[in-house]
Amino acid sequence: MRISFYTLGCKVNQNETGALQQLFLHRGYTLAGPEEEADVYVVNSCTVTAGGDQKSRKWLRRAKRTNPGAVTVLTGCYPQAFPEEAAAMTEADVVTGSTDRASLPLHIQKALETGERVIAITPHRKEEVFEELPIDRFEGHTRAFVKVEDGCNRRCAYCVIPRARGSARSRPVESTLRELEALAKEGYREAVLSGINLPSYGQDNGASLTELIEKAAGVEGIQRIRLGSLEPDLLSDEDILRMSRVEKLCPQFHMSLQSGCTRTLRRMRRTYTAEQYAQVAEKMTKAFQGRLSFTTDIIVGFPGETPEDFEESMAFISQIGFLKVHVFPYSRRAGTPAADFPDQIPEEVKAARAHQMQAEADRVRAEQIRRMEGMEEEVLLETPLSASLFTGYTRLYVPVVLSAPGHVSGEILRVRLGSYDGSRCAAELL
């Protein structure tokens, strides 16, 4: 039985897809690529934007055209946040949410045996605990994504994620360390600690993210630790200092922004100002002695965003010097406060602002990377382009291409950075 997965969204989704793949492999399934013919097609959905929902629908329809007799599955955040809408999608034979992931093979087996649709979306509960889906291998990945937290207790005006993921809950430290040990034995050298609201890790079990990072660094075989998205107001001075002392921690921080304009942040119901964000970035830069990079997400066209607000947000990109920015036009999500806000921005204006913001982000990115020319860095070899040519990423998350004859994906090598072509930085093996 062949099964194909299509994953949308964040590193948490990537982790969960890897865990699901392992569940099915243990049951005798064979993995097929997202574009290959299979008996079962699973889309692990994202619902942060309406575009994610549309991609899920499109992929399921294509799967049905490819193999009309296959079982198609819609799972993840979209059905959890919009259960009635997802259940009405006849392209999906099985519909489940972001809870009780371990039961997915049973739901698919039922659909295969009876030919009937299965709708099994379990609501989130107050007493819900972290669902552990252990994994020791990520098919097709040289980095290991380790999910340590789920859910979010915040209520940002634009965000549907609390509906999709429930309240914040943390994975036990010892369970995380066991998984890291297993991944290290499988040859993984870099682990990405991920969560829906990662800095809230430990608020429900007495641990802390910094404690987890320090203990993860002690796992033999793991050479690099990278973090998922961080909330600036949840990073204390002590957290920053302790993180700076962990040599294995990659000093690349995806620090959530959403807007570089304080007026917009207040309308978004974010819990910090642009000035406070800049102060946290400055403290981190000092603690890491300038050897760090920042990446982030920015929403443009939020209700009420004036041209002046937009320009202020765009100027903030250069002020911080982001290495990479994901730019999103505001997506109106039913059930969120912002969906009913006045002064909604026309779609064509949002698109134009997104294009302009991305152009500025790309300019700043090129500026940051070109400053690194001539520096020595460590690179994790990832995708082989030929027998000796590889792509990879440095500790600061600079994409590189280098010739490394005799080496294989997953190795970490020392290189000297060369010129940047707008896509990747050329690197020379030392």
CORUR-V315582 format. One record per pair of residues at least 4 apart in sequence whose ideal C-beta (glycine too) atoms are under 7 Angstrom apart, sorted by the first residue. I is the first residue (numbers start at 1). GAP is how many residues later the second one is. D is the distance in Angstrom with one decimal. If there is no record, write none. Layout:
BEGIN
I:GAP:D  I:GAP:D
END
This chain:
BEGIN
1:27:7.0  1:28:5.1  1:29:7.0  1:38:5.0  1:39:6.8  2:28:5.0  2:30:4.5  2:36:4.2  2:37:5.1  3:21:5.3  3:26:4.7  3:28:6.4  3:29:6.5  3:35:5.7  3:36:6.9  3:37:4.3  3:39:6.6  4:28:4.3  4:29:6.6  4:30:5.9  4:32:6.1  4:34:3.9  4:37:5.0  5:12:5.3  5:16:6.2  5:29:6.9  5:37:5.0  5:39:6.6  6:28:4.7  6:37:4.7  6:53:5.0  7:6:5.4  7:7:5.9  7:10:4.4  7:37:4.7  8:5:6.6  8:36:6.7  8:37:5.7  8:38:4.0  8:44:5.3  8:47:5.8  8:48:6.6  9:4:4.2  9:37:2.8  9:39:6.7  9:43:6.6  9:68:6.9  11:4:6.4  11:134:5.0  11:181:5.8  11:183:4.0  11:217:5.2  12:4:6.4  12:135:5.5  12:182:5.1  12:183:6.6  12:184:6.0  13:4:6.2  13:31:5.3  13:33:6.3  13:63:6.5  14:4:6.5  14:131:4.9  15:4:6.4  15:130:4.1  15:131:6.7  15:132:4.1  15:179:5.9  16:4:6.3  16:28:6.3  16:85:6.2  16:117:6.7  16:131:6.8  17:4:6.3  17:27:4.9  18:4:6.6  18:117:5.3  18:120:4.4  18:127:6.7  19:4:6.6  19:114:3.6  19:116:4.6  20:4:6.6  20:81:6.5  20:84:6.3  21:4:6.2  21:10:6.0  21:118:5.7  22:4:6.4  22:113:5.3  22:115:6.5  23:4:6.8  23:79:6.9  23:82:5.8  24:5:3.9  24:81:6.2  25:4:6.1  25:6:6.9  27:78:5.7  31:108:6.0  32:4:4.1  32:5:6.9  32:6:4.2  37:29:5.8  37:30:5.5  38:29:6.8  38:32:6.3  39:31:5.6  39:32:7.0  40:30:6.3  40:31:4.9  40:33:6.7  40:68:5.9  41:22:3.8  41:29:5.7  41:31:4.9  41:32:6.6  42:31:4.3  42:33:6.4  43:13:5.0  43:16:5.3  43:17:6.0  43:30:6.9  43:31:5.8  44:31:5.8  44:32:4.6  45:7:6.6  45:11:4.4  45:29:6.2  45:30:6.7  45:31:4.0  45:32:5.7  45:33:3.8  45:34:7.0  46:6:4.1  46:30:6.9  46:31:5.7  47:5:5.6  47:6:5.9  47:30:4.5  47:31:4.2  47:34:4.9  47:35:6.9  47:113:6.0  47:117:5.7  48:4:5.9  48:113:6.9  49:279:6.4  49:282:3.8  50:4:6.5  50:281:5.0  51:4:6.4  51:280:6.8  52:4:6.7  52:26:7.0  53:4:6.7  53:25:5.4  54:4:6.2  55:4:6.3  56:4:6.5  56:18:6.2  56:22:5.8  57:4:6.4  57:32:6.5  57:34:6.5  58:4:6.4  59:4:6.3  60:4:6.6  60:12:5.1  60:14:6.4  60:31:4.1  60:32:5.7  61:4:6.6  61:30:5.3  62:4:6.3  63:4:6.9  63:7:6.3  63:9:5.3  64:4:6.0  64:8:6.1  64:27:5.9  71:22:4.8  71:23:6.4  71:37:6.0  71:40:5.0  71:41:5.8  72:19:6.1  72:20:5.3  72:21:5.1  73:19:6.4  73:20:6.9  73:21:4.3  73:35:6.4  74:4:6.9  74:5:5.8  74:12:5.9  74:15:6.3  74:18:3.8  74:21:5.0  75:4:6.7  75:21:4.6  75:29:6.4  76:22:5.6  77:4:5.9  77:21:5.5  77:87:3.8  77:88:6.9  78:4:6.2  78:8:5.7  79:4:5.8  79:7:3.7  79:16:5.2  79:17:6.5  79:18:4.8  79:42:5.3  80:17:3.4  80:18:4.4  80:19:7.0  80:41:6.4  80:84:4.6  81:79:5.0  81:82:4.5  81:83:4.0  82:4:5.6  83:4:6.0  83:38:4.7  84:4:6.5  86:9:5.3  87:8:5.6  87:32:5.0  93:18:5.1  93:24:5.6  94:13:5.1  94:14:5.7  94:17:5.1  94:24:4.7  95:24:4.9  95:26:6.6  96:8:5.9  96:11:6.0  96:24:5.0  96:25:6.2  97:24:4.2  97:25:6.3  98:66:5.9  98:67:5.9  99:23:4.4  99:25:6.4  100:22:5.1  101:30:6.2  101:32:5.8  102:31:6.5  103:4:6.1  104:4:6.3  105:4:6.2  106:4:6.6  107:4:6.7  107:11:4.8  107:13:5.3  108:4:6.3  109:4:6.2  110:4:5.9  110:8:5.5  111:5:6.7  111:7:5.1  124:4:5.7  124:42:3.3  128:38:5.7  128:39:6.9  128:41:6.3  129:40:5.9  130:20:5.9  130:39:4.6  130:40:6.0  130:41:4.8  132:39:6.6  132:43:6.0  134:45:5.9  135:44:6.8  136:46:4.0  136:47:5.9  136:50:5.5  137:49:5.5  138:6:5.7  138:7:6.7  142:238:6.3  142:240:4.9  142:267:5.1  142:268:4.6  143:47:4.7  143:49:5.7  144:39:4.5  144:44:4.2  144:47:4.7  144:48:6.9  145:47:4.9  145:49:5.5  146:30:6.4  146:33:6.0  146:34:6.5  146:45:5.3  146:46:6.6  146:47:5.5  146:48:6.7  147:47:5.4  147:48:6.7  148:22:6.8  148:23:4.7  148:28:5.3  148:45:5.3  148:46:6.9  148:47:5.6  148:53:5.8  148:64:6.5  149:19:6.7  149:21:5.3  149:22:6.7  149:46:2.9  149:47:6.4  149:48:6.7  149:49:5.7  149:51:6.5  149:52:4.5  150:15:5.9  150:19:5.6  150:45:6.6  150:46:5.6  151:14:4.7  151:15:4.5  151:16:4.8  151:17:4.5  151:18:5.3  151:45:5.7  152:9:5.6  152:10:5.2  152:13:6.1  152:16:5.8  152:44:5.1  152:45:4.2  153:14:5.8  153:15:4.9  153:47:6.6  154:43:6.7  155:7:6.5  155:114:6.7  156:112:5.8  156:113:5.3  156:114:6.2  157:110:6.8  157:111:5.3  157:112:4.4  157:179:6.4  157:180:4.5  157:181:4.2  158:110:6.0  158:141:6.9  158:144:6.8  158:172:6.7  158:175:6.9  158:178:5.8  158:180:4.4  159:177:6.4  160:4:6.0  160:173:4.5  160:175:6.5  160:176:5.7  161:4:5.4  161:35:6.4  163:172:6.6  165:31:5.0  168:29:5.7  168:32:4.5  168:35:6.4  168:36:6.6  169:35:5.7  170:31:5.0  170:32:5.5  170:34:5.4  170:35:5.0  170:37:6.6  171:4:5.6  171:5:5.4  172:33:6.7  173:4:6.4  173:34:5.3  173:39:5.8  173:42:6.2  174:4:6.4  175:4:6.7  176:4:6.4  176:36:6.4  177:4:6.4  177:38:6.0  177:39:6.8  177:42:6.3  178:4:6.5  179:4:6.3  180:4:6.3  180:11:5.8  180:36:5.8  180:39:4.5  180:42:5.8  181:4:6.7  181:38:5.7  182:4:6.7  183:5:4.3  183:8:6.4  184:4:6.2  184:35:5.9  184:36:6.4  184:37:3.0  184:38:5.2  185:36:6.9  187:223:5.8  189:33:6.8  189:34:4.6  189:35:6.3  189:191:6.7  189:221:6.3  189:223:5.5  190:33:6.9  190:34:4.1  190:36:6.3  190:190:5.4  191:25:6.9  191:31:5.5  191:34:5.7  192:34:4.5  192:36:6.5  193:5:6.9  193:19:6.9  193:23:6.9  193:32:6.6  193:34:5.6  193:35:6.4  194:4:6.8  194:34:3.9  195:6:6.0  195:33:5.9  197:34:6.6  198:11:6.5  198:29:6.5  198:30:4.9  198:31:6.1  198:32:6.1  199:10:5.8  199:31:5.4  199:32:5.0  199:35:3.6  199:36:6.4  200:34:6.7  201:6:7.0  201:8:4.4  201:11:6.4  202:4:6.6  202:5:3.7  202:6:4.3  202:7:6.3  207:4:5.5  207:5:6.3  209:4:6.3  210:4:6.4  210:29:5.1  210:32:4.5  210:33:6.1  211:4:6.4  212:4:6.0  213:4:6.5  213:12:6.3  213:30:6.3  213:33:5.6  213:36:6.1  214:28:6.9  214:32:6.0  216:6:6.8  216:9:5.5  217:8:6.1  217:29:5.1  217:31:4.4  217:32:6.9  222:26:6.9  223:25:6.4  223:189:5.8  224:24:6.0  224:26:5.4  224:156:6.9  224:171:6.6  225:23:5.1  225:24:5.1  225:25:6.6  226:24:4.5  226:26:6.7  227:26:6.6  228:26:6.7  229:25:4.8  229:27:5.4  230:5:6.3  230:23:5.9  230:24:6.6  230:25:5.0  230:26:6.6  231:25:5.5  232:23:5.4  232:40:5.5  232:44:6.9  232:45:5.0  232:48:4.3  233:38:5.2  233:39:4.3  233:43:6.7  235:4:5.0  235:5:5.8  235:45:5.9  237:4:6.4  237:46:6.6  238:4:6.1  239:4:6.2  240:4:6.4  240:43:5.5  240:44:5.5  240:47:5.0  241:4:7.0  241:46:5.8  243:6:5.9  244:43:4.0  244:44:5.2  250:145:4.5  251:37:4.9  251:40:5.9  251:41:3.8  251:144:6.5  251:145:6.6  252:40:6.9  252:41:4.8  252:43:6.7  252:143:6.8  252:144:5.1  252:145:4.1  253:31:6.7  253:39:6.7  253:41:5.7  254:41:4.6  254:42:6.5  255:39:5.7  255:41:5.8  256:40:6.6  256:41:6.3  257:20:6.3  257:39:4.3  257:40:6.5  257:41:5.8  258:7:6.8  258:10:5.9  258:12:6.0  258:39:6.5  258:40:6.4  258:41:5.2  259:5:4.0  259:6:5.3  259:9:6.5  259:39:6.5  259:40:6.3  259:43:6.8  259:54:4.9  260:14:5.2  260:52:6.3  260:53:3.9  260:55:6.9  260:56:2.4  260:57:6.7  261:4:6.7  261:13:6.3  261:48:4.5  261:51:4.3  261:52:4.5  262:4:6.4  262:11:4.3  262:12:4.7  262:13:6.8  263:4:6.9  263:46:5.7  264:4:6.2  264:38:5.6  264:41:5.5  264:45:5.2  264:49:6.6  265:5:4.3  265:7:7.0  265:8:6.3  265:9:6.5  267:35:6.5  267:37:5.5  268:34:6.2  272:4:4.4  272:5:5.7  274:4:6.5  274:42:5.9  275:4:6.5  276:4:6.6  277:4:6.4  278:4:6.3  278:41:6.7  278:42:6.7  279:4:6.5  280:4:6.4  281:4:6.3  281:13:6.2  281:39:5.6  282:4:6.5  283:4:6.3  284:4:6.1  284:8:6.3  285:5:5.9  285:7:6.4  288:4:4.2  293:30:4.1  293:103:4.2  293:104:6.1  294:26:5.8  294:28:5.3  294:29:6.3  295:27:6.2  295:28:5.5  295:29:4.3  295:102:6.7  296:26:5.6  296:29:5.6  297:29:4.7  297:31:6.6  298:15:6.7  298:27:5.7  298:29:5.4  298:59:6.3  299:29:5.2  299:31:5.3  300:10:6.5  300:27:6.4  300:29:5.8  300:30:6.8  300:50:6.2  300:53:4.2  300:54:5.1  300:57:5.3  301:4:6.0  301:28:5.2  301:29:4.5  301:44:4.1  301:48:6.3  301:49:3.2  301:52:5.5  302:28:4.7  303:35:5.8  303:38:3.8  303:39:6.8  303:40:5.2  303:41:5.1  303:42:6.6  304:37:6.6  304:39:4.4  305:4:4.7  305:5:5.7  305:40:6.2  307:4:6.4  308:4:6.4  309:4:6.4  310:4:6.3  310:43:5.5  311:4:6.4  312:4:6.8  314:43:5.6  314:46:5.3  315:4:6.3  316:4:6.3  317:5:5.6  317:8:6.1  317:43:5.6  317:44:5.5  317:47:5.3  318:46:5.5  321:43:6.3  321:47:5.8  322:39:6.6  322:42:6.0  323:42:6.0  323:45:5.2  323:73:6.8  323:74:6.4  324:41:5.8  325:36:3.7  327:27:5.2  327:30:4.8  327:31:4.6  327:34:6.3  329:21:3.8  329:22:6.1  329:25:4.6  330:15:6.8  330:20:6.1  332:7:5.1  333:6:6.0  334:5:5.9  337:4:6.9  345:4:5.1  345:5:5.3  347:4:6.3  348:4:6.4  349:4:6.3  350:4:6.2  351:4:6.5  352:4:6.4  353:4:6.0  354:4:6.2  355:4:6.5  356:4:6.7  357:4:6.3  358:4:6.2  359:4:6.5  360:4:6.5  361:4:6.2  362:4:6.5  363:4:6.5  364:4:6.3  365:4:6.4  366:4:6.0  366:54:6.2  366:56:6.5  367:4:6.8  369:29:5.7  369:51:4.5  369:56:5.7  370:50:5.4  372:26:6.5  372:45:5.2  373:44:5.7  373:45:6.4  373:46:6.4  374:42:6.7  374:43:6.7  375:42:5.2  376:38:6.3  376:40:5.5  376:54:6.6  377:17:4.2  377:18:6.6  377:38:5.9  377:40:5.9  378:16:6.6  378:17:5.8  378:34:5.4  378:36:5.7  379:13:4.2  379:14:6.7  379:15:5.5  379:21:5.5  379:23:6.7  379:33:6.9  379:34:5.6  379:36:5.1  379:48:6.2  380:12:5.2  380:13:5.8  380:32:5.2  381:9:4.5  381:11:4.8  381:23:6.3  381:26:6.1  381:27:7.0  381:28:5.1  381:29:6.5  381:30:5.0  381:32:6.5  382:8:6.7  382:9:5.4  382:10:4.9  382:11:6.9  382:27:6.0  383:7:6.8  383:8:4.7  384:6:5.5  384:25:5.9  385:4:4.3  385:5:6.6  385:6:6.5  388:15:5.3  388:16:6.3  388:17:4.1  389:12:6.8  389:14:5.5  390:12:6.1  390:14:5.6  390:19:6.9  391:8:6.6  391:9:7.0  391:10:5.4  391:33:6.6  392:8:5.4  392:10:7.0  393:4:5.4  393:5:6.7  393:6:5.9  394:4:4.4  394:6:6.4  398:27:5.5  399:25:4.7  399:26:6.6  400:15:6.8  400:17:6.9  400:24:5.8  400:25:4.8  400:27:4.2  401:23:4.6  401:25:6.2  401:26:6.9  402:13:5.8  402:25:4.0  402:26:6.8  402:27:5.9  403:26:6.8  404:9:6.1  404:25:5.4  407:4:5.2  407:6:6.5  413:16:6.1  414:16:4.6  415:12:4.0  415:13:6.0  415:14:5.7  415:15:5.9  416:11:6.7  416:12:4.8  416:14:5.9  417:8:5.3  417:10:5.6  418:7:6.6  418:8:3.8  418:9:6.2  418:10:6.2  419:7:5.4  420:5:4.7
END
